[in-house]
Amino acid sequence: MMERDPILYIDCTSTVRSNLNTGVQRVVRTLCNQLSVFSEQLGVECIPVCNQFEAFYRVEDARLITKSTQADFVPVDFRHSDIYFCPDAYWTMDIYRWYPFFQDRGMSVATLIYDLIPLTHPQFFSEEITRAFEKALLEIIQYSKLLPCISCETQRTLIEFCRSKSILLEKEDCPVVPLAPAILATPCQDYEVDNGLPENYFLIVGTLEPRRGYVEALREFSIYRDGGGEAKLVIAGKSGSNSDEIIHCISSFEQSVLWISDANDSQLANLYQRAIAIISPSLAEGYGMPVAEGLVYNGLVFANRLSVFGEFAGAHPYYFDIEREGELSRLMAGVDQLSRPDYKLNLGSWRHSADAIATQLRKIAPFHGVHTAIELTKVSPEAVRWAHWLVFKRQCNPEDVKIWMHYSTIPAMYDAMLYEVNTHNAI
């Protein structure tokens, strides 16, 4: 087997195969736009992958492969010292079942933790979903060397869950990494005409499921309309589990509520920008992407009083208690008296997010710190790889290693590399 440098694999299985555009999928796609950051930090090649037909393939191949053409594609070759990072929905599509295999291959495994809501709020889920989620979570905890969390709230609940299972988990094992608003697309100018958006509307973004507070928000919207409110309500989100009651409530409003189940990023950006205000009535969140995106794209956000919203959004949203009837409807009725910030909010960047995650991944990488022990007078394959990365800013292949190993000392090899770079630049 030919020697090669370690590789960072980023699992996008659920995002690719589901073709959804909820918060998790937007995070995955945005992180995959930051591959250069991961590469700079770790000094390795970064490859997004997807599981198809009991094997992993590069994402570009996974989008094309079918059962009949599988033999035409080469699966990913996981090896010792590689890193597997899953920022996707590990609890779906049997992703977590691969973790023992990754460990057996001698890989370092990391999994991004969004929330533990099926366990902390089981009233919103079926017993089957709760059991399946817990099984997946226990599996990834066992096999992951790193469990970065998207908020302090998620970190706290994860540590408490582990304690309840007699599992020792320290904060350094599950560090908090910052997220940023995930929509980076340009609004679609013709979306208004194509979808018949009302002129004035409030917007709620998120999957239709009980824990998002839709039934309660629709109750408040009814109070607002009964009080003479004229604005309509637009809901952007796919249908989730146990959504029958929500869909029935939406249909009872006839023309005053518009439900859009398939908005892409540019369309969603357009919805955010044109809304009177963004409403986030969710009863439980690990972060709250619609709040972050609403603040950046619109500036006026009404948010249920959750501690996790205050953690990253501070006093920027107008808070209400969704359990107290009339609080949200009063905000809606008085929206004309509320002002948006006269400055652009800075809720971080995805380069910063990727940099923070990469910094944590370095701590579990088997090759982290190896370069500090390289003998300065002895040429070795490891020394060649690191010098090659520093000088040429790219990975070297086995043939490169053989060429540069001909030098007797590292200074001689390094000078030769610099000479090649200078000669190339002068041409």
N, C-alpha and C positions, 0 to 999 in steps of 0.2 A: 504494500500500500504506500503510495507516494506521500511524503511528508508535506504538510502545509501549515500555515499559521492558523491560530484559533479564529473562529468566526462568531459574531453575535447574530443569533437568529431571533427575529421578532415575530411572534405568532399572531396572525391575522385571520385565523380560521373562521371564527364566528362572524366577523365583519364581512369577509368575502362571500361566505356561503349564504348568509342571511340576507345580504344586500339591504340591510336596514340603515336608518340614519338617526338613531337615538343617541343619547349622550355618550355611551361607551364606544359606539362605532365612530363617532366624530373624534373622540380622543385618539383612537387607534389610527385613523387616517392622518390626523394631524401629526402624531409622533412619527409616522412613516415619512412625513415630509422633512423630518429633521435628522435623516440618516447621517449627514455629514457631521453633525454635532456628536453623535455617538461614536463615529469613526475617529474624530479628532481626540475625543476624551480617552478612548480605549485603545486606539492604535490598531484596530482590527477592521475587517470588512463587515458590513452590516447587511443582512439579507432578510427581508420580510418573507414569511413562509405561510403556507396554508395546508391543512390536512385534507387529502382527498383519496378515497379508495384505499384506506389503510396505509397510507404513506404520506410524507410531507414533500411538497414541491414549492419552488419559488412562486410567489404570488402571480406573476405574469403567466407562468405555465398553468397554475391551478385554475385560472379563469378560462383556459382553453380546453383543458383535458376532459375527455369523456371516457366512459368505460371501454369503448371500442378503440380509442386512440391512446390508451394509457401506456402501451408499450413504446410509443414514440417519444415519451418524456422521461427524463432522468430524475429520480427522486433525490432529495437532499441527503447528503452523506454526513450524518452527525458523527462527531469524533470526540475523543478525550480532549479536554481543555476548552471545548466550545462553550458558549453561553447561550442558554435558552431563556428568553424573556417574553412573558405573556402579559400584555396590557389589555387583552381581549376578555370576552366573557368565558372564563375557564370552566364554568359550571355547565356550559352547553356543549352539545355536539361531541361529548365524550373526550374533550380536550384533556381533562385532568387524568384520564386513564393512561396517558402516555408518560406521566411523570416518573414512575418506576423505571421505565425504559431509559429515560434521559439520565437518571442516576446511574443505572448499570453501565451506560456508555462513558461515565466519568465526566459528565457535563455539569456546569454550575447552573442552577435553576433559580429564576426570580419571577414573582407573580405580582402584578399590580392589584391592590385591593381597593375596590370602590366603596363597598358597604357590606353590612351584615343584616340588611333589612328583613330578609325572609326569616331570620332567627330572632331579631329584636322586635319585630312587628308581625308575628305569625298570623294575626287576625286578618291580614290582607291576602293571605296565600292559602292554597289547599295544603293538607297534610303531606301529600305526595311531593309537592314542590319544595316544601320546607325540609323534608327528609333528604331529598335529592341534593339540595343546596348544601346541607350540613355534611353530607358524605363527600361531596366535591371539595368543600372547604378543608375538612380534616385531611384529605389526601394531599392537597397542595401545601398545607402547613407542614406536613411530614417531610415532603421532598424538596421544598424550596429553601434555599439558603438565605433568601432575602424576600421580604413581603412589604414593599413600599406602599404607603397608604395615601389617599388623596386628601385627607383632612385629619385634624387632631381628633375629631369626633369618631372617625373610622378607626384610627389607631387605638383610641380608648376602648371601643367596643370589641376590637379584635383581641386586645390583651385580656380583657375581662372574659371573653369567650374561652380563650386558651386556659385561663386560670380555672374556669369551671370544669375543664376537661383534664386538669392536672398537667397541663403542658406549660413549660416555662418559656415565656417569650418576653424578651427585653425590648425596650424602645429602639435600641440600635438595630434590632432584627426587623423592625417594621417602621422605618423612618418616614416622616411626613414629607411628601414631595409636592411642590406647588403645581396647580393646573392654571390654565388661562382660558379665556373665551375661545371655543373651538371653531367657530365659523370665521373663516378668512376670505370667503368668496365675495365677489362683487354682486350686488343685487341685480336681479333679472328685471329689466325695464318693462318687458311685455307681460309680466306675470299678473299685473293688475287687470289687464283686459281679458287674458285667457281664463282667469278663474273668477271673474266677477266679484272682486273684493268690495265690501261696503266702503263708503267714504270715511266713516268714523267707526272705529272698533277697538275693543280691548283684545289682547292676545294672551292665550295660554299655550305653552309649548310643553309637550311631554306625552309619553305613552298613556293611552287610556287604560288606567287600572285604579282600583280603589284607593291605594295609598297616596295617589297624586292629588287627592282632595277635589276631584272633579264634581262629584255629587254636591258637596258642600258649596263649591264655587258657583255652580248652576243655581243653587238655592239663593245665593246672594245676588246673582245676576237677575233673578226673578224679582227680588225685592227692589233692586235698582230700577227695573223696567216698570214695575207697578207704581213706583214713585215718580214716574214721568221721565225717566232716563231714555234718551233716544239712540245712544250708541249701541252697536251690535257687538257680538262676541265671536271671535275666530279661535278655533281650536286646531292646533297643528300637532299631530301625533298618530302613530299607528294604533290599532286596536290591540290591547294586551289581554292578559288572563282576567277572568271575572269582570268583563267590561259590559255585560248585557245591560245592567241597570244604568250605566253611564250613557250608553248609546240610546236607550229608551228615553232618558231625560233630555238628551240633545234633540231627538226627533219631536218632542213635545213643544219645543220652542218654534218650530216651523222655520220661518225666514229670518228670525233674529239671531240664530246661532249657525255659523258655518263651520263644518268639520272638514279639514284637509288632512288626509292620511298619508300622503306621499310626497311631501315637500322636500326638495333637495336643498343643498346649502345656499345657493344663490337665491332661491325662492324664499327660504327661511329668513335670510338677511333682509329681503324686501319686506317681509311680514313684520319683522322687528321694527324696521325704520318707520313704517307708515302707521303703526299702532298709536292710539292715544296713550296707552300705558301697557306695560307687561304685567300679568298677574301670575304669581307662583303660589298656589294654595296647597302645595304638597305637605303631607303629614309626616313624611320621613324622607331624608335624603342623606347621601354620603358626601355630596358636594353641592350640587344645584346649578348645573350648567345654564339653564334658562335665565337664572338670576344674573349670572356673570355676563352672558351674551346680551341680555336685556339692558343692563346698565351701560354697556359699551355701544350698542347699536341704537339704543333709544334714549336712555338716561332716566326714564321714569318707570320705576318698578314697584309694584305692590307685592310684598312677600309675607307669607305666614311666618310667625315668630319662632323660627327654629334656630338653635344655637349655631348650627353649621353655617347658616347664611351670615350671621353676624361675624363668624370667624374670618371670612374673606371679603365680605361686602361692607362690613361695618355699619355706619349710620346712613349709607347712601340710599337703600330702599326705604319706602314707607311701609312700616310693619303693621300687621293686624293679627288677630287671633281668629283663626278659621272656625274654632269651636264656639265663638261668641257671636251669635246671630246679630247681624247689622253692622259689624265693624268694617267688613270689606265693602259692603254696599254703600256705606257712607263715604268711603274713600272714592269710590267710583262716581258717586253723585257730585263730589266736590273736586273732581279732577281738574276743572278749569282754573281753580285757584292754586293749584300746585305747579311748581316750576321745576324744570330740569336744571342740572348743574350747568353753569356757564363755562365749564372747562372740560376737557376730555379726560375721562377716567382712565387710569392706568392700573389694570388688574393683572399685569405681568405679560410675558411673552412665551410662546412655545419653545423658543430657543432656550430660554431660562429653564423651562420645565424639563426639556430634554437633557440639558446640562446637569440639572440636579439629579435626574434619574441615572445618567451615565456615571456621575460621581459615586453614587451608591453601588452601581454595578462593578465598578473598579475594585471595590472592597472584597467582592466574592470571586473575582476572576482569578483562576489558578495561576495566571502569569503576572498578576499584579505584584509589583515590587521585585520581580526577577531581574529586571534591568539594572537595579541598584547594586546587584552583586556581581555584575559582569567584570571580569578581570580586564583592566585597561590596557594590558600589554599582550593579551592573548585573543586571537581571532576565533570566534565560535559562531555556530549558526544563529544563536540567540543574539550575539553582538551584531551580526550582519543584518538581521531583521530590524533591530532597533535603529541602527545607523541608517539603513535604507529608508525607514519611515521618516526619520528626522531630516534627511537630506532631500529625498525625492518626493516626500509627502504621499507615498502610496505603498501598498504591500509589495513584497518581493516574492517571486515564485522559487521553486527548488533550483531552477537553472541559475537564477540570480545568485542564490546562496553559494553554489559551486564556484561561480566566477569570482566572487569577492573573497571567498575562503583562500584563494591563492596568495593573498597578501599575508606577510609574516606578522605584522603588528596592526593594532587598531588605528593608530595615527596615520600609517601609510595607506590603509584602506579608506579612511575618512578623507584624506587629502585627494585620493584618486576619485572618490565620489564627487567631491566639490569641483574638481577639474572637469569632470564630465558634465556637471550642471552648468558651469561657466562656459564651457565650449558650446554646449547646446544653445545657451542664451545668446551667445555672440553670433550665431549663424543667422 
